[in-house]
Amino acid sequence: MGLLRKAASVNTMGLVKYRGDREAIVHVARKQAERSEKKARAAEHDESMARARRQIEQMRAENVARKEAKAAARVPDPVLPFLPAGWYPDQADPALVRWFDGAAWTDQTSPPPGHWAIS
């Protein structure tokens, strides 16, 4: 019977409904359930995005505070402005030389020139 109703609905351009009352009620209930599931997923996604934004803002604030603390803790060396860029003996490890870029010490270290490690 459903097929005949559907054919009649198509032939009459929708004037004849092809769903019975029970089918229509089930169809409407299913659509409402789908809409509520979509809304729940959207709300969960929005909350997840808000949580991620808060974490990013917190990490940015911590990063700025860390940089400010590092800059405040840096004590200017009176000798540094007079040194040209180059390799100088490392204060932490006398077996290495450290690169000074003319403004600050870098993380680059190397064995001194002419030093060959024997392995």
N, C-alpha and C positions, 0 to 999 in steps of 0.2 A: 504494500500500500504506500510506503514511503516513496518508492520510485515513481509511482503514478502522480503523487502530490508534487514531487519535485519537477516532473515533466510539465505538469499543469502550471506550476509557478513560473517556469522558464517561458512557456508559451504565452502566458498572460502578462509577461513582463513584471512579475512580482505581485500582481493583484490577488492571486490565490497563494496563501501561505503553505509552504510544503512541510513545515514542522507542526506536529500535533501539540496540544497544550502541555503534555508531560515533557516532550522533547524541548519545547521552548523554555520551560522552567529549568530543566537541567542545563540547557545551553546558557541561559542567563546566569545561573549559579556558577557555572564553570568560568565564564568570562569575569565575573566579580572576583572569584578566587584568584584568577590569573592577575587581575589588576592589583589586588591586595598584596600578592607575592612580589610583583614588580615594585610597588611602593616600598615594601619592606627591604628589598635588595637595594633600592636607591637610597633609603635612609641609612642602611648599613654602610654603603659606599661613601656617603657624605660624611658619616662619623669617622670612618677610616681615614679619609682625606684630611679632615680637620685635625685628627690625632697626628698625622704625618706632618702637617704644617706646624703644629705646636712643637713637635720634636725638632724640626728644622730651625725654627726660631730660637729654641733653647740652645741648640748646638752653635748657632751663629753668635748668640750672646756669650756663651762660654768661650768661643774662639776669640772674640773681640777682647774679653776680659783677660784671657791668657796672653794675647799679644801686648795689651797695655801693661800687664804685670812684667812681661819680659822686657819691654822697653824701659819701664821704670827701674828695673833691677840692673840694667846695663850701666856700668860705671865707665865713663869715658876715660880712656888711657891717654895721658898727656903725651906719650911718645908716639902714638899711632898717627896723628896728623902729619908727622914729619917723615914717616916711613913710605918709601915708594912701593908699589905693588911688586910682589915677588915671593920666593920661597924663603922661609925663615925657620930656625930650629923650633920644634914643637915644645911648648912648656910642659905638656902633660906626658909626653913620651920622647925622651932625648934621642931615641933611635930613628925618629921620623922628622921630616920637615913639613910645615903647614903653609898653605898658600894664603898670603895677605893680599886682598884686592885693592889696596890703597885706602879703604875706608873701614873694613872690618875683616876679621879672621873668618875663613870659610871652613867647610867640613872636609875639604880636600887635603889628604895627607899622602906622603910618598916617602919611600926610603931616600936618604940623601944621595946626590949625584955621585957616581962612582962606587956605590954600595951594591954589591951583588949578594943575594941570599943563596946560601948553599943548602940544597935540599937532599 
